């Protein structure tokens, strides 16, 4: 069986390529990285000292990957790591040749500090809305706060900076270096006066004061190039492109979130919702939108896991590249409520009550959309409100519900035909298809400009918020006259994609 590389393998490979490129002082080649994977322990000790990976675990995996991995997969990831390393090390984002490229501290310490701060805010914030937001935000990995996969730290500063991360993680940071900086309450006085020609009021919630200081520390070290968080996307190139150039263009974008810069930039965010595709051919829904006037962007709402016991997610992308990021159903539901879109959710629940008289349709544990457990029960259970025996009895009502959600675009007869055909082959496939369809249509209907459940401005504001959150720019709510930043992302370099 071919070796399948995991996320840690790919990120550690990039750290290795960075270290090889730094030590060599000139562009590295495919064969150099391939050789290092084949016999990592034979690599120059000066390179390995700058490669912050879990060596004992990764060096045998590198050898197995390069030997037993699918040839196209191995070639694609080695090429990407070479191209990115050559582009980043010679860029203005890296100064000097004395960095350690860490893959080991991102989740444990760097984002670990964020998660502990977020949990603290969730428990102790004065504002109940802030507690609700951080109750959700503290559950994730922290990649929406900062999506760095590799963190480049000056070797002379590494031990000190890791101690600082740990101090924030323990909620006992030394804030002496910020004694002259503005606190959030002072900054909000200026923000509430309005910014730019729109004079829209801005606010950064004051309950996130410790996270604000952590963000300022990250930004300060990023600007000095002493600590550079790097978010990675695979770089690919067609054979036609490689005939013309040896190395394809590697995109790099710096996200500068100093102080209130992130929420100030949010004023310029221009999202225009287009057609919502309620396609009967697949188990998903697509919301098309323009970003800054550019067509081709979409929110792809679907199931991303093979099992039935999970919710759909939203992937925001341009074309086929998943370059904006993902958002969960629970986050979309929270954004909808805070943006003033609760009526859309209420009308969905009212329609379900009308269709399923006398039967309660449960919502998710942390959202207001239909619970996936219903469809799991249809596939697996012999008893209960939703079970194998009442699947066919309930199916016409689910077909009518999809017809309602789609603004009558998805016909009842088409739903029945699809589900019955799938059920005859494999019942769990039919239940999973219906689950994905119901949840994705519920999301799509909320922002469908062709349906009247809520005002168009609210739909646009929901899309702005979900884009910001998915793209790791922060959790903020857009209102008619105000933007509120609940969770400000920190600064980082995005590479590739």
C-alpha positions as CSV (number, residue, x, y, z in Angstrom):
1,X,0.0,0.0,0.0
2,X,1.3,3.4,-1.0
3,X,2.4,5.7,1.9
4,X,-0.1,8.6,2.5
5,X,1.6,11.7,3.8
6,X,-0.1,13.5,6.7
7,X,-0.2,17.2,7.4
8,X,2.8,17.0,9.8
9,X,4.8,15.3,7.1
10,X,4.2,18.0,4.6
11,X,4.8,20.9,6.9
12,X,8.0,19.3,8.3
13,X,9.2,18.7,4.7
14,X,8.8,22.5,4.1
15,X,10.8,23.2,7.3
16,X,13.5,20.9,6.0
17,X,13.5,22.7,2.6
18,X,13.8,26.1,4.3
19,X,16.7,24.9,6.4
20,X,18.5,23.5,3.4
21,X,18.0,26.7,1.4
22,X,19.2,28.9,4.3
23,X,22.4,26.9,4.8
24,X,23.2,26.6,1.1
25,X,22.8,30.4,0.5
26,X,21.5,29.8,-3.1
27,X,18.7,28.0,-4.8
28,X,18.2,24.4,-3.9
29,X,17.2,21.7,-6.3
30,X,14.7,18.8,-6.3
31,X,17.4,16.2,-5.9
32,X,18.8,17.9,-2.7
33,X,15.5,17.6,-0.9
34,X,14.8,14.1,-2.2
35,X,18.3,13.0,-0.9
36,X,17.6,14.6,2.5
37,X,14.3,12.7,2.8
38,X,16.1,9.4,1.9
39,X,18.7,9.8,4.6
40,X,17.8,12.6,6.9
41,X,20.4,11.7,9.6
42,X,23.2,12.1,7.0
43,X,22.1,15.8,6.4
44,X,24.6,18.4,7.6
45,X,24.1,19.0,11.4
46,X,23.9,22.7,10.7
47,X,20.9,22.2,8.6
48,X,19.2,19.8,11.1
49,X,19.9,22.3,13.9
50,X,17.7,24.8,12.0
51,X,15.0,22.3,11.3
52,X,12.5,22.5,14.2
53,X,10.7,19.2,13.6
54,X,10.2,16.0,15.6
55,X,13.2,14.2,14.2
56,X,12.8,10.8,15.8
57,X,9.3,10.6,14.3
58,X,9.8,12.3,11.0
59,X,13.1,11.0,9.6
60,X,11.8,7.4,9.1
61,X,8.6,8.8,7.7
62,X,10.5,10.9,5.2
63,X,12.3,7.8,4.0
64,X,9.1,5.8,3.7
65,X,7.3,8.6,2.0
66,X,9.9,9.2,-0.7
67,X,10.3,5.5,-1.3
68,X,6.7,4.2,-1.0
69,X,4.6,7.3,-1.7
70,X,2.6,7.7,-4.9
71,X,5.2,9.2,-7.4
72,X,2.9,12.1,-8.4
73,X,2.3,13.0,-4.7
74,X,6.0,12.8,-3.8
75,X,7.0,14.8,-6.8
76,X,4.3,17.4,-6.2
77,X,5.2,18.1,-2.6
78,X,9.0,18.1,-3.1
79,X,8.6,20.6,-5.9
80,X,6.3,22.8,-3.9
81,X,8.7,22.8,-0.9
82,X,11.6,23.7,-3.1
83,X,9.8,26.5,-4.9
84,X,8.5,28.0,-1.7
85,X,11.9,27.7,0.1
86,X,13.7,29.4,-2.8
87,X,11.1,32.2,-2.9
88,X,10.7,32.9,0.8
89,X,14.4,32.7,1.9
90,X,15.5,35.3,-0.6
91,X,12.5,37.6,0.1
92,X,12.3,40.7,2.4
93,X,10.4,38.6,5.0
94,X,13.5,36.7,6.0
95,X,16.6,38.7,7.2
96,X,19.9,36.9,7.6
97,X,20.7,33.2,7.7
98,X,20.2,32.2,11.4
99,X,16.6,31.0,11.7
100,X,15.2,27.9,13.1
101,X,12.1,26.7,11.1
102,X,9.7,25.2,13.6
103,X,6.8,22.9,12.9
104,X,6.7,21.7,16.5
105,X,5.7,24.8,18.4
106,X,2.8,26.1,16.3
107,X,-0.1,24.1,17.9
108,X,1.4,23.5,21.3
109,X,2.8,26.9,22.2
110,X,2.1,29.6,19.6
111,X,-1.6,28.8,19.0
112,X,-1.8,27.0,22.4
113,X,-1.4,30.4,24.0
114,X,-4.3,31.8,21.9
115,X,-6.5,28.8,22.9
116,X,-5.9,29.3,26.6
117,X,-6.6,33.1,26.3
118,X,-9.8,32.3,24.3
119,X,-11.0,29.9,27.0
120,X,-10.3,32.5,29.7
121,X,-12.3,35.1,27.8
122,X,-15.2,32.6,27.3
123,X,-15.4,32.1,31.0
124,X,-14.8,35.6,32.3
125,X,-16.0,38.1,29.7
126,X,-18.4,40.7,30.9
127,X,-20.4,40.7,27.7
128,X,-22.5,37.6,27.2
129,X,-22.1,37.9,23.4
130,X,-18.4,37.8,23.8
131,X,-18.6,34.8,26.0
132,X,-20.7,33.0,23.3
133,X,-18.3,33.9,20.5
134,X,-15.2,32.7,22.5
135,X,-17.1,29.6,23.6
136,X,-17.0,28.7,19.9
137,X,-13.6,30.1,19.0
138,X,-11.8,28.4,21.8
139,X,-12.9,24.9,20.5
140,X,-10.9,25.0,17.3
141,X,-7.2,24.7,16.7
142,X,-6.6,28.4,16.6
143,X,-5.8,28.5,12.9
144,X,-8.5,31.2,12.4
145,X,-6.5,33.4,14.8
146,X,-3.2,32.6,13.0
147,X,-2.9,29.8,10.4
148,X,0.9,29.5,10.5
149,X,2.2,26.0,9.5
150,X,5.9,26.9,10.0
151,X,7.3,29.5,12.3
152,X,10.7,31.0,11.5
153,X,12.5,32.3,14.7
154,X,15.9,33.8,14.9
155,X,18.1,31.2,16.6
156,X,19.4,33.6,19.2
157,X,15.8,34.5,20.2
158,X,14.2,31.1,20.0
159,X,14.3,30.1,23.7
160,X,13.2,33.6,24.9
161,X,10.3,33.8,22.4
162,X,9.1,30.3,23.3
163,X,9.1,31.4,27.0
164,X,7.0,34.4,26.1
165,X,4.4,32.2,24.3
166,X,4.3,30.0,27.4
167,X,3.7,33.0,29.6
168,X,0.7,34.0,27.5
169,X,-0.5,30.4,27.6
170,X,-0.3,30.5,31.4
171,X,-2.1,33.8,31.4
172,X,0.8,35.6,33.1
173,X,2.6,37.6,30.4
174,X,5.1,40.4,31.1
175,X,3.5,43.4,29.5
176,X,6.2,45.9,30.4
177,X,7.2,46.4,26.7
178,X,3.7,47.7,26.1
179,X,3.5,50.2,28.9
180,X,3.4,53.1,26.5
181,X,0.9,51.5,24.1
182,X,-2.8,52.4,23.9
183,X,-5.2,50.1,25.7
184,X,-8.3,48.9,24.0
185,X,-10.6,51.4,25.8
186,X,-8.4,54.3,24.6
187,X,-8.3,53.0,21.1
188,X,-12.1,52.5,20.9
189,X,-12.7,56.1,21.7
190,X,-11.0,57.0,18.4
191,X,-12.6,54.1,16.5
192,X,-16.1,55.0,17.5
193,X,-15.7,58.4,15.9
194,X,-15.7,56.7,12.6
195,X,-13.0,55.8,10.1
196,X,-12.7,56.7,6.4
197,X,-15.3,58.4,4.1
198,X,-18.0,56.1,5.3
199,X,-17.6,57.3,8.9
200,X,-18.7,53.8,10.0
201,X,-18.1,53.2,13.7
202,X,-15.6,50.5,14.6
203,X,-15.2,48.7,17.9
204,X,-12.8,46.1,19.2
205,X,-14.4,44.3,22.2
206,X,-12.5,45.2,25.4
207,X,-12.9,41.8,26.9
208,X,-10.1,40.6,24.5
209,X,-7.5,42.8,26.1
210,X,-5.0,40.0,26.8
211,X,-5.4,38.6,23.3
212,X,-4.8,42.2,22.0
213,X,-1.5,42.3,23.8
214,X,-0.5,38.9,22.5
215,X,-1.3,40.1,19.0
216,X,0.8,43.2,19.4
217,X,3.7,41.0,20.5
218,X,3.3,38.7,17.5
219,X,3.1,41.7,15.2
220,X,6.1,43.4,16.7
221,X,8.3,40.3,16.3
222,X,6.9,39.7,12.8
223,X,7.8,43.3,11.7
224,X,11.3,43.0,13.1
225,X,11.6,39.6,11.2
226,X,12.7,37.9,14.4
227,X,9.6,35.6,14.4
228,X,7.8,35.0,11.1
229,X,4.6,32.9,11.2
230,X,4.3,31.3,7.7
231,X,1.0,29.9,6.4
232,X,1.5,27.5,3.5
233,X,-0.5,26.4,0.5
234,X,0.8,23.9,-2.0
235,X,2.3,25.4,-5.1
236,X,1.5,23.5,-8.3
237,X,2.4,24.1,-11.9
238,X,1.4,22.5,-15.2
239,X,3.9,20.9,-17.5
240,X,3.2,23.7,-20.0
241,X,4.2,26.3,-17.4
242,X,7.4,24.4,-16.5
243,X,8.4,24.3,-20.1
244,X,8.7,28.1,-20.0
245,X,10.1,28.7,-16.5
246,X,12.2,26.6,-14.2
247,X,10.4,27.9,-11.1
248,X,6.7,29.0,-11.1
249,X,5.6,32.2,-9.4
250,X,5.1,31.7,-5.7
251,X,2.5,34.1,-4.3
252,X,3.3,35.8,-1.0
253,X,0.9,38.1,1.0
254,X,1.6,39.7,4.3
255,X,-1.4,40.1,6.7
256,X,-0.7,43.1,8.9
257,X,-2.9,43.1,12.0
258,X,-1.2,45.7,14.1
259,X,-3.5,47.3,16.7
260,X,-6.9,47.9,15.0
261,X,-5.6,47.6,11.4
262,X,-7.6,44.5,10.7
263,X,-10.9,46.0,11.5
264,X,-10.0,49.2,9.8
265,X,-9.2,47.3,6.6
266,X,-12.6,45.5,7.0
267,X,-14.3,48.7,5.9
268,X,-13.0,48.1,2.4
269,X,-14.3,44.5,2.2
270,X,-16.5,44.4,-0.8
271,X,-18.7,41.3,-1.2
272,X,-21.5,40.9,-3.7
273,X,-23.7,37.8,-3.5
274,X,-24.6,36.3,-6.8
275,X,-26.6,33.2,-7.7
276,X,-27.1,30.4,-5.2
277,X,-26.9,27.0,-7.0
278,X,-29.4,24.6,-5.5
279,X,-28.4,21.8,-7.8
280,X,-30.3,18.5,-7.7
281,X,-27.3,16.7,-9.1
282,X,-25.1,16.7,-6.0
283,X,-25.2,16.7,-2.2
284,X,-24.2,20.3,-1.7
285,X,-25.1,24.0,-2.3
286,X,-22.9,26.7,-3.9
287,X,-23.1,30.4,-3.1
288,X,-21.4,32.4,-5.9
289,X,-20.1,35.9,-5.0
290,X,-17.9,38.7,-6.2
291,X,-14.9,39.8,-4.1
292,X,-13.9,43.4,-4.8
293,X,-15.8,43.2,-8.1
294,X,-14.0,40.0,-9.2
295,X,-16.1,37.1,-10.3
296,X,-15.4,33.4,-9.8
297,X,-15.5,33.3,-6.0
298,X,-17.8,30.8,-4.3
299,X,-18.8,29.3,-0.9
300,X,-19.0,25.6,-1.4
301,X,-21.3,24.1,1.3
302,X,-20.9,20.3,1.6
303,X,-19.8,17.4,3.8
304,X,-16.1,17.1,3.9
305,X,-15.9,13.8,5.8
306,X,-16.8,10.3,4.7
307,X,-18.8,9.4,7.8
308,X,-22.5,10.5,8.3
309,X,-22.0,11.7,11.9
310,X,-20.8,15.2,11.2
311,X,-22.0,18.6,9.9
312,X,-21.4,20.2,6.5
313,X,-18.8,23.0,6.3
314,X,-18.3,26.0,4.1
315,X,-15.2,26.2,1.9
316,X,-14.6,29.7,0.4
317,X,-12.6,29.6,-2.7
318,X,-11.9,31.1,-6.1
319,X,-12.2,28.6,-9.0
320,X,-11.0,25.2,-7.8
321,X,-8.4,26.5,-5.3
322,X,-9.5,26.4,-1.7
323,X,-7.6,29.6,-1.0
324,X,-9.9,31.4,1.3
325,X,-10.4,28.7,4.0
326,X,-13.2,26.9,5.7
327,X,-15.9,27.8,8.3
328,X,-18.0,25.5,10.4
329,X,-21.8,25.3,10.6
330,X,-21.8,26.4,14.2
331,X,-19.8,29.6,13.3
332,X,-22.1,30.3,10.4
333,X,-25.1,30.0,12.7
334,X,-23.5,32.3,15.3
335,X,-22.7,34.9,12.7
336,X,-26.2,34.7,11.3
337,X,-27.7,35.4,14.8
338,X,-25.3,38.2,15.7
339,X,-25.8,39.8,12.3
340,X,-29.6,40.1,12.7
341,X,-30.5,37.1,10.6
342,X,-32.4,35.1,13.2
343,X,-35.6,35.4,11.3
344,X,-34.2,33.2,8.5
345,X,-33.5,30.4,11.0
346,X,-37.0,30.8,12.6
347,X,-38.7,30.4,9.3
348,X,-36.9,27.2,8.6
349,X,-37.9,25.8,12.0
350,X,-41.5,26.9,11.3
351,X,-41.5,25.1,8.0
352,X,-40.3,21.9,9.7
353,X,-43.0,22.1,12.3
354,X,-45.6,22.4,9.6
355,X,-44.3,19.5,7.6
356,X,-43.5,17.2,10.6
357,X,-46.6,17.7,12.7
358,X,-46.2,16.2,16.1
359,X,-42.6,15.3,15.6
360,X,-39.8,17.4,17.0
361,X,-36.9,18.0,14.6
362,X,-33.8,18.6,16.8
363,X,-31.2,21.2,16.0
364,X,-27.4,20.7,16.4
365,X,-25.6,20.8,19.7
366,X,-24.0,24.1,18.9
367,X,-26.1,25.5,16.1
368,X,-29.7,26.1,15.0
369,X,-29.7,24.0,11.8
370,X,-31.0,20.4,11.5
371,X,-29.1,17.9,13.5
372,X,-27.1,15.3,11.6
373,X,-28.1,12.7,14.1
374,X,-31.6,12.4,12.5
375,X,-30.1,11.0,9.3
376,X,-27.6,8.8,11.2
377,X,-30.7,7.3,13.0
378,X,-32.5,6.7,9.7
379,X,-29.5,4.7,8.6
380,X,-28.7,2.8,11.8
381,X,-31.6,2.7,14.4
382,X,-34.5,0.3,14.7
383,X,-36.5,2.4,17.1
384,X,-37.0,6.1,18.0
385,X,-38.5,9.1,16.2
386,X,-36.1,8.5,13.2
387,X,-35.3,5.0,12.3
388,X,-35.0,2.6,9.3
389,X,-38.7,1.8,9.2
390,X,-40.0,5.4,9.0
391,X,-37.4,6.6,6.5
392,X,-39.8,6.2,3.5
393,X,-42.7,7.7,5.5
394,X,-40.7,10.8,6.3
395,X,-38.9,11.2,3.0
396,X,-41.7,13.1,1.2
397,X,-41.6,15.7,3.9
398,X,-37.8,16.1,3.6
399,X,-38.3,16.5,-0.2
400,X,-40.9,19.3,0.4
401,X,-38.5,20.9,2.8
402,X,-35.7,21.0,0.2
403,X,-38.2,22.4,-2.2
404,X,-38.9,25.2,0.3
405,X,-35.3,25.9,1.1
406,X,-34.3,26.1,-2.6
407,X,-37.1,28.6,-3.5
408,X,-38.8,25.8,-5.4
409,X,-35.8,25.2,-7.6
410,X,-35.3,21.6,-6.4
411,X,-38.4,19.6,-7.3
412,X,-39.9,17.1,-4.8
413,X,-40.0,14.3,-7.4
414,X,-36.2,14.8,-8.1
415,X,-35.4,14.4,-4.4
416,X,-37.6,11.3,-4.1
417,X,-36.0,9.7,-7.2
418,X,-32.5,10.4,-6.0
419,X,-33.0,9.2,-2.5
420,X,-34.9,6.0,-3.5
421,X,-32.2,5.1,-6.0
422,X,-29.4,5.6,-3.4
423,X,-31.5,3.7,-0.7
424,X,-31.9,0.7,-2.9
425,X,-28.1,0.4,-3.3
426,X,-27.1,1.4,0.3
427,X,-29.4,3.0,2.9
428,X,-26.6,4.9,4.6
429,X,-25.6,6.6,1.3
430,X,-29.2,7.9,0.9
431,X,-29.3,9.2,4.5
432,X,-25.9,10.8,4.1
433,X,-26.9,12.5,0.8
434,X,-30.1,13.8,2.4
435,X,-28.2,15.1,5.5
436,X,-25.7,17.0,3.4
437,X,-28.4,18.4,1.2
438,X,-30.6,19.6,4.0
439,X,-27.8,21.3,5.9
440,X,-26.2,22.9,2.9
441,X,-29.6,24.2,1.6
442,X,-30.3,25.7,5.0
443,X,-27.1,27.7,4.8
444,X,-27.7,28.6,1.2
445,X,-31.2,29.9,1.8
446,X,-30.0,32.2,4.6
447,X,-28.0,34.3,2.0
448,X,-30.1,33.7,-1.1
449,X,-30.8,37.1,-2.6
450,X,-33.8,35.6,-4.4
451,X,-35.6,34.8,-1.2
452,X,-37.2,37.3,1.2
453,X,-36.6,35.8,4.7
454,X,-34.2,38.6,5.8
455,X,-33.0,41.9,4.3
456,X,-30.4,41.8,1.6
457,X,-28.0,44.0,3.6
458,X,-28.1,41.4,6.4
459,X,-27.3,38.6,3.9
460,X,-24.3,40.6,2.6
461,X,-23.1,41.3,6.1
462,X,-23.3,37.6,6.9
463,X,-21.1,36.8,3.9
464,X,-18.6,39.5,4.8
465,X,-18.3,38.0,8.3
466,X,-18.0,34.4,7.1
467,X,-15.4,35.4,4.6
468,X,-13.3,37.2,7.2
469,X,-13.5,34.3,9.6
470,X,-12.8,31.6,7.0
471,X,-9.8,33.6,5.6
472,X,-8.2,33.9,9.1
473,X,-8.8,37.7,9.2
474,X,-10.7,37.7,12.5
475,X,-14.2,37.2,13.9
476,X,-16.1,40.4,13.2
477,X,-19.8,41.3,12.8
478,X,-20.8,43.9,10.1
479,X,-23.7,46.1,10.9
480,X,-25.4,48.9,8.9
481,X,-23.4,51.6,10.7
482,X,-20.8,49.7,12.8
483,X,-18.3,46.9,12.6
484,X,-17.5,45.0,15.8
485,X,-14.3,43.0,16.1
486,X,-14.8,40.1,18.5
487,X,-11.6,38.2,17.7
488,X,-8.7,40.0,16.0
489,X,-6.4,37.7,14.0
490,X,-2.6,38.2,14.4
491,X,0.0,39.0,11.7
492,X,1.5,36.3,9.4
493,X,2.9,35.6,5.9
494,X,0.7,33.6,3.5
495,X,2.7,31.7,0.9
496,X,1.6,29.7,-2.1
497,X,-1.9,28.7,-3.3
